[in-house]
Each structure stands twice: as C-alpha cells, then as structure tokens.
C-alpha cells in the first residue's frame, strides 16, 4: 500500500488528486493538509511514502517546507508555476506536474515514484521491509498493477506494446521507448527495435538470439553492443 499526503491550499486540487488516486489500486490517503505547517506537524509523528506538494502556499512555501524535512519521502510537485522546475529537481523530487494536468500525465508521475528506489529507515534490531517495485499499465480502459520482477520482455506491435509477464500478456497503447522510460529501471535492456528484455529472465544467449522461458527473442544488429556490455 502506498501511503500518500496531499499538501495544497486549494480544495479543488485536493479533490482532483484524490479522484485520480482512487482510480489506482494500493493508494491510501493519510491526510489532507492545507498548508505546510499542518503537514510538518503530521509528519513529525507519522510516515508516508509519497507527498503531492503545491509550491505557492501561505505561511511556508512548498520548497522551503521540503528543505526542513531531514529524510523526505518521495515528492511529486503539483503547481501552476513552471519557473521553479529546476530548483525542484535539485531537491530530488520525483516529478513536476504543471496544473492543470491530465490523468495520463499524473499516472506517469506516480509510476516514477513507485518504481524509483526509496530510502528505508530501520529501527534498531528491526529489518527493513522489502517492497517490490511495480508499475500501472493501462489496458482496455483499466489500470493493471504489475510487478517489475514478473515482466519477462516487451514486444512492440505497431502502436502497441505487448508486456509479457510470468502469468499473462498485457497489451498497452504506447511506444516501446516510452514504456522503457516509464519503467525507469536498469533491469531492462532493449535488444531489438521491437524487443526489450528483463535481464533476470534471460536463460541463455546464443548467436543473435536470446532465450527467455520458451520464447526466442531476436537481437537486432544495432543493439548488439547492448548485449555485449551485458556479457562483460
């Protein structure tokens, strides 16, 4: 479950973000905060995985608030002001959403937050909980959450990509290059203009072919260097 916090002085913004999150599985709203001081008080005794943060708020601005947090969770900025984007990335935010933003753009930001590695703070004598990375894929007007570790390979088919997992094949309307960016993971390698593979699922490499389970994946001439680097 991804526990999140909304920090924004506009009630409408809270409603939009909450409605978008309700379309996704495993998203749990912990609190609506209407200024940074309210959020600071909440975070002093509670932990969340993700913050949706507005910048132009009374009392304490968004980035000023972020700088006060010793170990901030993942942060997605939601603002109407584009001029602060550079400062945001210097503070290691996950993404910068300009209002008004579509659900598709919102989903890409959440996917980046889910798939990026987060810091785990462990109490003495307590092992940190291992959380598998996942991504939301849109297929036939519904959103399916898929563990990255279950994805064996991607196959481009025109304007669609087949995502072949251990248990099923999911077809999404997206370019393979864009999908690889959304995965935001070094665990995947493009080996052909129409194929990308999960390194962990490679059974063998022979000549210009990769064997994954019972599937044979071709290696394109332009992508041989990628495979050679993998073998070093």
ROSE-684410 format. One record per residue: chain; z, x, y of N, C-alpha, C in turn; residue number from 1; residue in three letters. Coordinates in pm, 1 decimal, decimal comma, padded with zeros to 6 digits. Last residue first. Layout:
BEGIN
> chain|nZ|nX|nY|caZ|caX|caY|cZ|cX|cY|resi|resn
> A|Z|X|Y|Z|X|Y|Z|X|Y|NUM|ala
...
//
This chain:
BEGIN
> chain|nZ|nX|nY|caZ|caX|caY|cZ|cX|cY|resi|resn
> A|-02030,2|02985,9|-00857,4|-01972,8|03116,0|-00824,5|-01820,0|03111,8|-00831,3|232|unk
> A|-02120,3|02729,9|-00892,9|-02101,9|02811,1|-01013,3|-02036,1|02944,7|-00985,7|231|unk
> A|-02158,7|02634,4|-00637,0|-02056,3|02571,3|-00720,7|-02022,7|02659,1|-00840,3|230|unk
> A|-02376,8|02779,4|-00554,2|-02247,1|02805,3|-00489,5|-02133,7|02748,2|-00572,3|229|unk
> A|-02569,4|02652,2|-00713,2|-02539,5|02794,3|-00734,5|-02404,8|02830,3|-00674,4|228|unk
> A|-02575,6|02400,2|-00596,0|-02529,4|02412,8|-00733,1|-02491,0|02557,7|-00764,0|227|unk
> A|-02680,8|02461,3|-00343,6|-02551,5|02393,5|-00354,6|-02491,8|02413,1|-00493,1|226|unk
> A|-02929,7|02566,4|-00414,8|-02830,3|02654,5|-00355,5|-02690,7|02593,5|-00365,1|225|unk
> A|-03074,6|02344,4|-00496,0|-03029,5|02440,4|-00597,9|-02920,0|02532,4|-00544,9|224|unk
> A|-03188,1|02167,3|-00324,8|-03042,5|02158,7|-00339,3|-02988,1|02256,2|-00443,7|223|unk
> A|-03459,8|02174,6|-00327,3|-03394,3|02207,5|-00200,1|-03242,6|02213,8|-00212,7|222|unk
> A|-03512,9|02084,8|-00588,3|-03543,2|02223,0|-00550,1|-03467,5|02265,2|-00424,6|221|unk
> A|-03254,9|01883,0|-00739,5|-03372,6|01899,8|-00654,8|-03388,9|02044,8|-00611,7|220|unk
> A|-03159,5|01807,8|-01057,4|-03127,2|01897,3|-00946,3|-03254,8|01919,9|-00866,6|219|unk
> A|-03084,7|01486,5|-01207,6|-03176,8|01596,3|-01174,6|-03124,4|01679,6|-01057,6|218|unk
> A|-02850,6|01395,5|-01448,2|-02877,3|01395,9|-01304,7|-02971,8|01512,3|-01273,8|217|unk
> A|-02790,4|01186,8|-01713,3|-02857,2|01311,7|-01675,9|-02899,5|01302,4|-01529,5|216|unk
> A|-02498,4|01048,8|-01861,4|-02602,6|01039,9|-01759,1|-02658,7|01178,3|-01728,2|215|unk
> A|-02277,9|01029,8|-02014,0|-02406,1|01021,9|-02085,1|-02524,2|01017,6|-01988,8|214|unk
> A|-02096,3|01248,4|-01821,4|-02080,8|01148,0|-01927,0|-02210,8|01145,5|-02007,2|213|unk
> A|-02338,5|01425,5|-01672,3|-02212,4|01358,8|-01640,3|-02197,9|01241,8|-01735,8|212|unk
> A|-02526,9|01711,9|-01650,9|-02483,1|01606,6|-01742,7|-02345,8|01556,6|-01699,8|211|unk
> A|-02799,9|01811,4|-01459,0|-02653,6|01804,0|-01467,7|-02618,7|01687,9|-01559,5|210|unk
> A|-03084,4|02027,9|-01461,5|-03018,4|01901,5|-01496,5|-02867,2|01918,1|-01499,3|209|unk
> A|-03246,9|02248,0|-01465,2|-03248,7|02163,2|-01345,9|-03183,3|02028,3|-01371,2|208|unk
> A|-03041,3|02433,7|-01673,3|-03170,8|02429,9|-01605,7|-03162,4|02350,0|-01477,7|207|unk
> A|-02749,4|02258,7|-01701,5|-02849,0|02332,5|-01779,0|-02984,9|02318,9|-01711,3|206|unk
> A|-02412,1|02197,7|-01690,7|-02530,0|02221,9|-01605,8|-02626,7|02307,8|-01687,0|205|unk
> A|-02173,1|01944,5|-01794,8|-02247,1|02068,9|-01812,3|-02362,5|02074,7|-01714,3|204|unk
> A|-02003,2|01753,0|-01679,3|-01977,3|01801,2|-01815,2|-02046,5|01934,2|-01838,8|203|unk
> A|-01855,0|01665,1|-01381,1|-01966,7|01739,9|-01440,1|-01926,4|01791,4|-01578,5|202|unk
> A|-01643,3|01547,6|-01256,3|-01701,1|01474,5|-01368,9|-01819,4|01546,9|-01433,3|201|unk
> A|-01571,8|01702,0|-01039,4|-01477,4|01694,5|-01151,4|-01535,9|01626,6|-01275,2|200|unk
> A|-01778,8|01663,8|-00853,6|-01766,1|01791,4|-00923,7|-01679,9|01778,8|-01048,5|199|unk
> A|-01985,7|01393,2|-00840,1|-01845,6|01432,0|-00828,5|-01824,4|01557,2|-00913,5|198|unk
> A|-02310,3|01418,3|-00681,4|-02222,6|01411,7|-00798,2|-02079,3|01446,4|-00760,8|197|unk
> A|-02594,1|01248,7|-00560,6|-02477,6|01332,5|-00529,9|-02377,7|01312,1|-00643,1|196|unk
> A|-02945,3|01195,7|-00525,3|-02825,1|01202,4|-00609,1|-02718,5|01292,7|-00547,8|195|unk
> A|-03179,5|01211,8|-00384,6|-03137,3|01078,6|-00426,4|-03007,5|01078,5|-00507,0|194|unk
> A|-03222,9|01474,7|-00335,8|-03232,3|01383,9|-00220,9|-03182,6|01244,6|-00255,4|193|unk
> A|-02959,5|01645,9|-00510,0|-03096,5|01594,4|-00508,3|-03104,1|01499,7|-00389,8|192|unk
> A|-02698,9|01702,4|-00490,9|-02778,6|01792,2|-00575,7|-02926,4|01753,3|-00579,0|191|unk
> A|-02411,1|01699,5|-00300,7|-02545,8|01646,1|-00310,8|-02633,9|01747,2|-00383,9|190|unk
> A|-02087,5|01660,6|-00423,0|-02191,9|01757,8|-00393,6|-02328,1|01691,7|-00407,7|189|unk
> A|-01739,9|01602,1|-00364,8|-01873,8|01551,9|-00396,0|-01979,2|01650,4|-00346,8|188|unk
> A|-01504,8|01703,1|-00275,9|-01515,0|01684,2|-00420,9|-01653,5|01636,5|-00463,7|187|unk
> A|-01461,5|01710,0|-00013,4|-01534,9|01824,8|-00068,0|-01554,4|01811,8|-00218,2|186|unk
> A|-01499,3|01404,5|00166,7|-01433,6|01480,9|00060,9|-01522,9|01595,0|00013,9|185|unk
> A|-01583,6|01168,5|00302,3|-01505,2|01274,4|00368,7|-01430,4|01360,6|00268,6|184|unk
> A|-01708,8|00931,0|00258,7|-01620,2|00981,0|00153,2|-01531,8|01093,6|00205,9|183|unk
> A|-01870,9|00913,4|00481,6|-01757,7|00821,7|00469,2|-01658,3|00868,9|00363,6|182|unk
> A|-02061,5|01104,9|00411,2|-01977,6|01128,1|00528,9|-01853,6|01040,4|00522,3|181|unk
> A|-02178,3|00973,6|00196,5|-02109,8|01100,6|00172,2|-02018,6|01136,3|00289,4|180|unk
> A|-02297,7|00762,9|00332,7|-02189,5|00735,4|00239,6|-02110,3|00862,5|00208,5|179|unk
> A|-02496,8|00892,8|00473,4|-02390,0|00826,0|00547,2|-02270,5|00798,6|00457,1|178|unk
> A|-02657,6|00981,3|00259,6|-02597,8|01079,8|00350,8|-02482,0|01019,7|00429,3|177|unk
> A|-02743,2|00742,2|00144,6|-02656,2|00829,6|00067,0|-02588,4|00933,6|00156,5|176|unk
> A|-02720,5|00448,4|00347,1|-02789,2|00570,8|00309,6|-02692,0|00663,1|00238,5|175|unk
> A|-02645,1|00118,7|00219,1|-02613,9|00233,7|00302,9|-02696,1|00353,3|00256,3|174|unk
> A|-02526,1|-00129,2|00063,4|-02641,8|-00113,5|00153,2|-02609,5|-00003,5|00254,3|173|unk
> A|-02421,3|-00062,0|-00271,5|-02390,1|-00081,6|-00129,9|-02515,4|-00058,7|-00047,1|172|unk
> A|-02321,3|-00149,7|-00592,4|-02435,9|-00125,4|-00505,8|-02400,5|-00158,4|-00361,4|171|unk
> A|-02139,8|-00007,0|-00849,9|-02128,9|-00086,4|-00727,4|-02246,4|-00049,9|-00637,5|170|unk
> A|-02066,5|-00013,8|-01186,4|-02163,6|00032,2|-01088,1|-02159,1|-00062,8|-00969,2|169|unk
> A|-01762,6|00085,3|-01365,8|-01861,3|-00010,0|-01314,2|-01960,0|00059,7|-01222,0|168|unk
> A|-01586,0|00281,9|-01462,6|-01582,1|00147,6|-01521,1|-01695,3|00055,5|-01477,7|167|unk
> A|-01633,7|00520,9|-01333,2|-01599,9|00525,3|-01475,5|-01617,0|00388,2|-01540,1|166|unk
> A|-01913,0|00446,4|-01115,3|-01775,6|00485,1|-01142,8|-01753,0|00487,6|-01293,8|165|unk
> A|-02173,2|00491,7|-00905,0|-02142,0|00480,7|-01047,5|-02001,0|00533,3|-01070,2|164|unk
> A|-02317,5|00327,9|-00660,7|-02197,4|00409,0|-00680,1|-02153,8|00389,7|-00824,5|163|unk
> A|-02633,9|00324,8|-00532,8|-02554,2|00284,6|-00648,2|-02437,6|00381,8|-00662,0|162|unk
> A|-02741,4|00233,1|-00215,6|-02686,2|00340,1|-00297,3|-02606,6|00277,7|-00411,1|161|unk
> A|-03040,6|00126,2|-00041,9|-02913,4|00103,2|-00110,5|-02868,9|00229,6|-00183,4|160|unk
> A|-03294,7|00148,0|00044,6|-03192,7|00130,2|00147,3|-03054,2|00108,3|00087,8|159|unk
> A|-03377,6|00333,3|-00236,3|-03429,6|00273,6|-00114,2|-03323,5|00268,6|-00007,0|158|unk
> A|-03123,8|00433,2|-00386,7|-03231,0|00344,1|-00430,5|-03284,2|00270,5|-00307,8|157|unk
> A|-02927,8|00711,6|-00485,3|-02998,6|00640,4|-00379,8|-03111,2|00556,8|-00438,3|156|unk
> A|-02631,6|00735,2|-00655,7|-02777,0|00735,8|-00674,2|-02842,2|00650,2|-00565,9|155|unk
> A|-02344,6|00930,7|-00718,3|-02413,6|00836,5|-00631,1|-02563,6|00848,7|-00655,4|154|unk
> A|-02091,8|00958,9|-00981,2|-02203,0|01007,7|-00899,8|-02260,4|00894,4|-00815,1|153|unk
> A|-01823,0|00882,9|-01038,5|-01889,2|00990,1|-01112,8|-02007,4|01047,6|-01034,7|152|unk
> A|-01516,2|00781,9|-00912,5|-01659,4|00788,9|-00883,4|-01720,5|00908,7|-00955,7|151|unk
> A|-01246,6|00803,0|-00951,6|-01322,1|00724,8|-01050,2|-01472,8|00733,5|-01030,1|150|unk
> A|-01142,1|00936,0|-00736,0|-01140,4|01006,4|-00863,9|-01218,1|00932,7|-00972,4|149|unk
> A|-01146,0|00744,7|-00538,3|-01246,3|00850,5|-00534,0|-01254,6|00923,3|-00667,9|148|unk
> A|-01112,0|00407,1|-00624,8|-01050,3|00538,7|-00624,8|-01159,5|00645,6|-00625,5|147|unk
> A|-01211,7|00141,9|-00419,2|-01246,4|00227,3|-00532,5|-01173,6|00360,8|-00518,2|146|unk
> A|-01209,3|-00190,2|-00322,8|-01141,1|-00061,5|-00309,0|-01161,9|00019,8|-00437,1|145|unk
> A|-01462,6|-00381,5|-00185,8|-01400,8|-00337,0|-00309,7|-01334,8|-00201,7|-00286,4|144|unk
> A|-01540,2|-00664,4|-00009,2|-01499,5|-00525,4|00003,4|-01416,6|-00485,3|-00118,7|143|unk
> A|-01837,4|-00870,0|-00007,2|-01694,8|-00847,6|-00033,4|-01666,2|-00698,6|-00027,6|142|unk
> A|-02110,8|-00900,1|00017,6|-02024,0|-00969,1|00113,7|-01875,2|-00959,6|00081,8|141|unk
> A|-02216,1|-00716,3|-00176,6|-02231,1|-00862,4|-00189,5|-02126,3|-00938,5|-00109,5|140|unk
> A|-01993,7|-00467,4|-00092,6|-02096,6|-00504,4|-00189,2|-02098,5|-00656,1|-00203,8|139|unk
> A|-01848,1|-00202,1|00067,9|-01896,0|-00338,5|00087,9|-02011,0|-00366,3|-00007,9|138|unk
> A|-01563,5|-00017,4|-00028,3|-01709,2|-00029,9|-00034,9|-01749,2|-00176,2|-00019,4|137|unk
> A|-01306,4|00187,7|00073,1|-01350,9|00049,0|00066,3|-01503,4|00045,5|00070,4|136|unk
> A|-01151,8|00444,9|-00121,2|-01243,9|00405,1|-00016,0|-01280,9|00258,4|-00036,8|135|unk
> A|-00869,5|00667,9|-00184,9|-00960,8|00558,8|-00217,4|-01049,4|00528,4|-00097,5|134|unk
> A|-00656,5|00905,7|-00342,3|-00742,0|00866,2|-00231,2|-00838,8|00757,6|-00276,5|133|unk
> A|-00332,5|00853,7|-00476,4|-00473,9|00881,1|-00498,1|-00554,9|00829,1|-00379,8|132|unk
> A|-00034,5|01002,8|-00405,4|-00117,9|00888,4|-00373,1|-00263,5|00927,6|-00392,4|131|unk
> A|00273,8|01093,6|-00531,8|00131,8|01127,0|-00533,1|00050,2|01001,0|-00509,0|130|unk
> A|00569,5|01144,1|-00354,6|00488,1|01050,3|-00431,5|00341,3|01087,9|-00420,4|129|unk
> A|00761,9|01441,7|-00386,4|00675,5|01353,8|-00308,0|00591,3|01265,5|-00398,4|128|unk
> A|01081,8|01448,0|-00542,6|00942,0|01488,4|-00547,2|00858,2|01393,2|-00464,2|127|unk
> A|01386,3|01537,2|-00414,3|01300,6|01422,1|-00440,3|01155,8|01468,7|-00435,6|126|unk
> A|01551,4|01741,2|-00330,1|01561,2|01700,0|-00471,0|01476,9|01578,0|-00504,6|125|unk
> A|01539,9|01630,0|00007,4|01588,3|01726,7|-00090,8|01599,9|01665,4|-00229,8|124|unk
> A|01237,1|01441,6|00077,4|01379,8|01463,5|00092,8|01425,4|01563,5|-00012,3|123|unk
> A|00918,3|01532,5|00198,1|01003,7|01504,5|00083,0|01148,8|01531,3|00117,1|122|unk
> A|00640,6|01421,1|00348,9|00772,2|01474,8|00379,9|00865,9|01435,3|00267,7|121|unk
> A|00305,7|01499,0|00344,1|00410,6|01430,5|00271,3|00543,0|01498,1|00301,9|120|unk
> A|00018,8|01441,0|00539,5|00136,0|01523,7|00513,2|00241,7|01439,6|00441,9|119|unk
> A|-00297,2|01341,3|00392,0|-00182,0|01319,6|00480,5|-00067,6|01411,3|00441,7|118|unk
> A|-00642,0|01378,6|00393,2|-00515,6|01421,3|00333,7|-00403,8|01404,4|00434,1|117|unk
> A|-00856,4|01090,9|00411,5|-00809,6|01219,9|00461,9|-00671,7|01251,9|00405,6|116|unk
> A|-00900,3|00837,1|00315,5|-00949,4|00948,9|00235,4|-00904,6|01084,2|00286,2|115|unk
> A|-00784,6|00669,9|00508,1|-00741,0|00659,4|00368,9|-00780,0|00783,3|00289,5|114|unk
> A|-00920,4|00739,3|00741,0|-00775,2|00754,6|00735,1|-00725,4|00756,2|00591,8|113|unk
> A|-01180,0|00672,0|00672,8|-01149,3|00810,7|00705,4|-00999,5|00836,6|00697,0|112|unk
> A|-01147,2|00395,3|00639,9|-01186,1|00477,4|00525,3|-01154,5|00624,8|00550,3|111|unk
> A|-01094,1|00323,3|00904,5|-00989,2|00308,1|00803,6|-01020,3|00392,1|00680,5|110|unk
> A|-01346,5|00378,9|01016,2|-01227,6|00449,6|01063,9|-01115,0|00442,4|00961,5|109|unk
> A|-01507,9|00197,9|00879,5|-01534,6|00341,3|00866,7|-01412,5|00422,8|00909,3|108|unk
> A|-01398,0|-00042,9|00972,4|-01385,6|-00008,0|00831,5|-01410,5|00141,1|00809,5|107|unk
> A|-01479,3|-00043,6|01239,1|-01337,0|-00039,5|01207,6|-01314,7|00007,9|01063,7|106|unk
> A|-01751,5|-00080,1|01200,5|-01703,2|00045,0|01263,4|-01554,8|00064,6|01235,4|105|unk
> A|-01745,4|-00336,0|01084,6|-01805,4|-00224,2|01012,3|-01757,7|-00090,6|01069,0|104|unk
> A|-01633,1|-00491,0|01287,8|-01556,5|-00470,1|01165,4|-01611,8|-00351,5|01087,0|103|unk
> A|-01685,2|-00336,0|01613,4|-01719,9|-00426,8|01504,0|-01631,4|-00399,5|01383,0|102|unk
> A|-01501,4|-00322,4|01919,5|-01560,3|-00256,4|01803,4|-01581,6|-00358,5|01692,1|101|unk
> A|-01517,2|-00322,8|02276,3|-01493,0|-00395,9|02150,9|-01563,6|-00326,0|02034,9|100|unk
> A|-01330,5|-00018,3|02237,6|-01330,9|-00164,5|02242,2|-01454,3|-00212,9|02318,9|99|unk
> A|-01391,6|00256,9|02035,9|-01407,5|00201,0|02169,5|-01415,8|00048,7|02162,0|98|unk
> A|-01190,1|00454,8|01837,2|-01266,3|00330,1|01842,8|-01269,9|00276,9|01985,9|97|unk
> A|-01170,3|00743,2|01684,2|-01159,4|00696,3|01821,6|-01249,0|00573,2|01834,7|96|unk
> A|-00973,4|00883,0|01412,0|-01096,2|00828,5|01470,6|-01064,8|00767,6|01606,4|95|unk
> A|-00748,7|01048,6|01364,8|-00846,9|01024,8|01259,1|-00979,7|00977,2|01317,2|94|unk
> A|-00635,3|01311,3|01585,0|-00645,7|01170,5|01547,3|-00755,7|01155,2|01442,8|93|unk
> A|-00566,5|01571,7|01676,8|-00589,0|01545,4|01533,3|-00585,1|01397,4|01496,8|92|unk
> A|-00565,9|01629,5|01936,7|-00437,6|01586,3|01882,0|-00450,1|01543,0|01735,6|91|unk
> A|-00828,5|01671,1|01983,2|-00741,5|01788,3|01990,0|-00602,6|01756,9|01935,8|90|unk
> A|-00914,2|01411,3|01980,3|-00945,5|01493,7|01864,3|-00867,2|01623,7|01864,6|89|unk
> A|-00816,8|01332,1|02234,3|-00770,4|01267,7|02112,1|-00795,9|01353,1|01990,0|88|unk
> A|-00960,8|01480,6|02414,4|-00816,4|01505,4|02404,0|-00761,4|01446,8|02274,4|87|unk
> A|-01210,4|01356,2|02374,1|-01190,9|01497,7|02341,3|-01043,2|01530,4|02323,4|86|unk
> A|-01168,5|01088,4|02467,9|-01200,5|01115,6|02327,3|-01171,8|01260,4|02288,7|85|unk
> A|-01129,3|00988,9|02716,6|-01016,1|01058,9|02655,3|-01044,9|01102,4|02511,5|84|unk
> A|-01343,2|00842,8|02804,5|-01325,8|00976,6|02861,1|-01210,6|01055,6|02798,6|83|unk
> A|-01363,3|00583,8|02713,7|-01425,4|00688,3|02632,2|-01391,3|00829,0|02680,0|82|unk
> A|-01154,8|00314,5|02694,2|-01184,9|00431,3|02776,3|-01236,9|00545,9|02690,0|81|unk
> A|-01053,4|00111,8|02553,4|-01175,7|00080,9|02627,8|-01224,2|00201,0|02707,9|80|unk
> A|-00931,0|00186,4|02218,5|-00923,9|00186,4|02363,6|-01057,1|00147,2|02425,6|79|unk
> A|-00754,8|00299,1|01960,8|-00834,3|00180,7|01995,8|-00822,4|00161,6|02147,1|78|unk
> A|-00723,3|00566,5|01733,0|-00715,0|00522,6|01872,0|-00806,1|00402,1|01892,2|77|unk
> A|-00541,1|00605,3|01452,4|-00672,4|00559,8|01496,0|-00656,4|00505,0|01637,1|76|unk
> A|-00351,0|00845,6|01285,0|-00366,2|00766,4|01407,9|-00513,1|00734,0|01431,5|75|unk
> A|-00108,2|00914,6|01033,5|-00248,5|00905,4|01072,2|-00262,3|00810,0|01191,1|74|unk
> A|00213,7|01003,5|01184,0|00128,1|00959,0|01073,8|-00018,0|00964,9|01116,6|73|unk
> A|00363,9|01300,0|01329,4|00297,7|01169,9|01340,2|00220,5|01133,2|01214,5|72|unk
> A|00626,0|01455,2|01360,2|00535,8|01450,7|01244,0|00464,7|01316,1|01243,2|71|unk
> A|00729,7|01424,6|01623,8|00731,4|01555,2|01556,6|00636,9|01563,0|01437,2|70|unk
> A|00596,6|01264,9|01902,2|00625,6|01248,1|01759,8|00621,4|01383,8|01689,6|69|unk
> A|00511,6|01304,6|02157,8|00656,6|01304,2|02136,3|00693,1|01297,0|01988,5|68|unk
> A|00239,5|01275,3|02159,7|00291,6|01412,1|02170,9|00442,1|01418,6|02147,8|67|unk
> A|00215,2|00998,9|02164,0|00178,6|01071,2|02042,8|00235,7|01212,5|02043,8|66|unk
> A|00284,0|00939,2|02429,6|00368,9|00893,9|02319,5|00342,4|00975,4|02193,9|65|unk
> A|00062,5|01048,9|02554,1|00195,4|01100,9|02587,6|00295,0|01063,1|02478,2|64|unk
> A|-00135,8|00884,1|02450,3|-00133,1|01024,2|02409,4|-00000,1|01090,5|02443,9|63|unk
> A|-00057,2|00628,1|02572,2|-00072,2|00648,3|02429,2|-00062,1|00793,2|02385,1|62|unk
> A|00200,5|00633,4|02829,7|00062,2|00629,1|02783,0|00053,4|00668,6|02635,1|61|unk
> A|00468,9|00430,1|02905,6|00432,9|00556,3|02843,0|00291,5|00544,7|02786,0|60|unk
> A|00466,5|00209,6|03103,6|00584,6|00291,0|03069,7|00547,7|00428,1|03014,8|59|unk
> A|00166,9|00042,5|02977,5|00273,3|00066,4|03076,0|00384,4|00153,7|03017,5|58|unk
> A|-00130,5|00205,7|02846,7|-00018,8|00111,6|02834,6|00086,1|00142,0|02940,9|57|unk
> A|-00404,0|00310,1|02733,3|-00363,7|00270,3|02868,1|-00256,9|00162,4|02860,8|56|unk
> A|-00434,9|00341,1|02448,0|-00401,2|00453,0|02537,1|-00342,1|00408,6|02669,5|55|unk
> A|-00333,3|00213,3|02126,0|-00401,4|00197,0|02254,6|-00356,6|00310,0|02346,6|54|unk
> A|-00351,2|00284,4|01786,7|-00287,8|00319,2|01913,8|-00379,4|00295,7|02033,1|53|unk
> A|-00246,8|00218,2|01477,6|-00357,8|00182,1|01565,4|-00302,0|00189,1|01707,7|52|unk
> A|-00123,7|00437,5|01231,8|-00098,6|00372,8|01360,8|-00232,6|00342,0|01427,4|51|unk
> A|-00008,6|00467,4|00896,6|-00120,1|00460,9|00990,3|-00079,3|00386,4|01116,4|50|unk
> A|00219,9|00470,1|00744,7|00110,0|00559,2|00704,9|00002,7|00571,6|00812,3|49|unk
> A|00559,6|00486,1|00866,6|00434,0|00415,1|00840,5|00328,6|00518,1|00802,3|48|unk
> A|00914,8|00456,8|00858,0|00794,4|00536,8|00838,9|00674,7|00446,1|00813,7|47|unk
> A|01200,6|00417,6|01079,5|01106,0|00367,3|00980,5|00985,0|00460,4|00971,4|46|unk
> A|01351,4|00507,4|01287,3|01424,2|00468,0|01165,6|01331,7|00418,1|01055,0|45|unk
> A|01175,5|00574,4|01483,1|01293,6|00659,4|01469,3|01371,8|00627,1|01342,6|44|unk
> A|00986,5|00380,4|01499,3|00955,8|00496,7|01416,0|01074,9|00590,7|01399,7|43|unk
> A|01106,3|00202,8|01684,2|01083,2|00160,6|01545,3|01064,6|00281,6|01454,2|42|unk
> A|01106,0|00357,2|01918,2|01233,6|00309,7|01862,7|01217,1|00270,6|01715,5|41|unk
> A|00832,6|00386,3|01954,2|00915,8|00504,5|01935,1|01049,7|00466,1|01872,0|40|unk
> A|00754,4|00122,3|02002,7|00708,1|00190,5|01882,2|00795,3|00311,6|01851,3|39|unk
> A|00875,5|00080,9|02247,6|00910,6|-00005,9|02136,0|00870,8|00059,8|02003,5|38|unk
> A|00736,4|00270,5|02394,9|00880,7|00286,1|02377,8|00931,2|00200,2|02261,7|37|unk
> A|00474,9|00174,9|02405,7|00504,3|00294,0|02326,1|00653,6|00311,5|02301,4|36|unk
> A|00444,3|-00181,9|02360,9|00446,4|-00061,9|02443,7|00494,3|00053,9|02357,2|35|unk
> A|00429,2|-00365,3|02161,9|00350,9|-00393,0|02282,9|00368,5|-00286,1|02390,7|34|unk
> A|00387,1|-00368,2|01814,5|00455,9|-00307,5|01928,5|00367,9|-00321,9|02052,8|33|unk
> A|00434,0|-00528,5|01519,0|00351,2|-00533,6|01639,4|00433,1|-00477,2|01754,6|32|unk
> A|00484,0|-00377,7|01196,8|00537,1|-00427,3|01324,8|00427,6|-00430,2|01430,6|31|unk
> A|00355,7|-00357,3|00948,8|00500,1|-00339,3|00955,4|00558,9|-00394,6|01085,2|30|unk
> A|00104,1|-00485,4|00750,6|00151,1|-00471,1|00888,2|00303,1|-00462,8|00889,5|29|unk
> A|-00064,4|-00336,0|00492,8|00057,6|-00411,5|00523,0|00103,5|-00382,2|00665,8|28|unk
> A|-00329,4|-00340,1|00277,2|-00293,1|-00309,1|00415,7|-00174,7|-00397,6|00454,4|27|unk
> A|-00437,7|-00405,2|00025,3|-00338,1|-00297,8|00036,3|-00309,9|-00252,2|00179,1|26|unk
> A|-00774,1|-00504,5|00111,4|-00656,6|-00504,5|00024,0|-00563,0|-00389,5|00058,8|25|unk
> A|-00892,6|-00651,7|00415,6|-00886,4|-00537,6|00324,7|-00762,5|-00546,1|00236,0|24|unk
> A|-00866,6|-00850,4|00593,6|-00984,8|-00855,9|00508,4|-00983,6|-00746,6|00401,3|23|unk
> A|-00652,0|-00781,8|00746,5|-00630,3|-00885,7|00645,5|-00750,0|-00900,5|00551,2|22|unk
> A|-00764,4|-00610,9|00931,4|-00684,5|-00554,0|00822,8|-00661,5|-00654,5|00711,0|21|unk
> A|-00885,0|-00799,0|01105,1|-00966,2|-00702,4|01031,2|-00890,2|-00646,6|00911,2|20|unk
> A|-00654,2|-00925,8|01202,3|-00755,5|-01003,1|01129,6|-00845,9|-00910,8|01047,7|19|unk
> A|-00526,4|-00713,0|01333,1|-00459,6|-00779,5|01220,4|-00560,9|-00857,7|01136,8|18|unk
> A|-00715,2|-00660,8|01533,9|-00683,7|-00557,9|01434,1|-00618,6|-00620,2|01311,5|17|unk
> A|-00707,3|-00907,1|01675,1|-00832,5|-00857,0|01617,4|-00803,7|-00756,0|01506,6|16|unk
> A|-00437,3|-00928,1|01757,0|-00497,6|-01030,3|01671,9|-00623,4|-00982,1|01602,5|15|unk
> A|-00406,5|-00707,3|01923,2|-00325,3|-00718,9|01801,6|-00389,7|-00816,7|01703,5|14|unk
> A|-00582,0|-00779,7|02127,0|-00611,2|-00661,7|02045,7|-00532,5|-00664,9|01915,4|13|unk
> A|-00444,9|-00996,1|02239,7|-00575,5|-01018,7|02176,3|-00610,6|-00902,5|02083,4|12|unk
> A|-00221,6|-00879,2|02357,9|-00202,8|-00962,9|02239,4|-00334,6|-00985,3|02164,5|11|unk
> A|-00198,1|-00553,0|02473,8|-00276,8|-00676,0|02478,3|-00261,7|-00755,1|02348,0|10|unk
> A|-00072,5|-00313,7|02442,3|-00007,8|-00409,1|02533,3|-00084,8|-00541,0|02545,1|9|unk
> A|-00018,6|-00173,5|02120,6|-00115,2|-00216,6|02222,3|-00046,8|-00319,5|02311,3|8|unk
> A|00004,8|-00060,4|01814,1|00068,1|-00033,6|01944,0|-00034,7|-00062,5|02052,8|7|unk
> A|00069,7|-00149,7|01487,7|-00022,4|-00171,7|01599,5|00054,4|-00150,4|01729,3|6|unk
> A|00102,8|00020,4|01181,9|00168,4|-00023,8|01304,7|00061,0|-00042,7|01410,7|5|unk
> A|00103,2|-00004,7|00817,8|00047,6|00030,1|00948,5|00122,6|-00036,4|01063,0|4|unk
> A|00093,3|00115,4|00492,4|00178,7|00052,7|00594,3|00130,5|00095,1|00732,6|3|unk
> A|-00089,6|00059,6|00218,7|-00098,1|00133,6|00344,0|-00018,4|00058,4|00450,8|2|unk
> A|00000,0|00083,7|-00120,1|00000,0|00000,0|00000,0|00000,0|00087,1|00125,0|1|unk
//
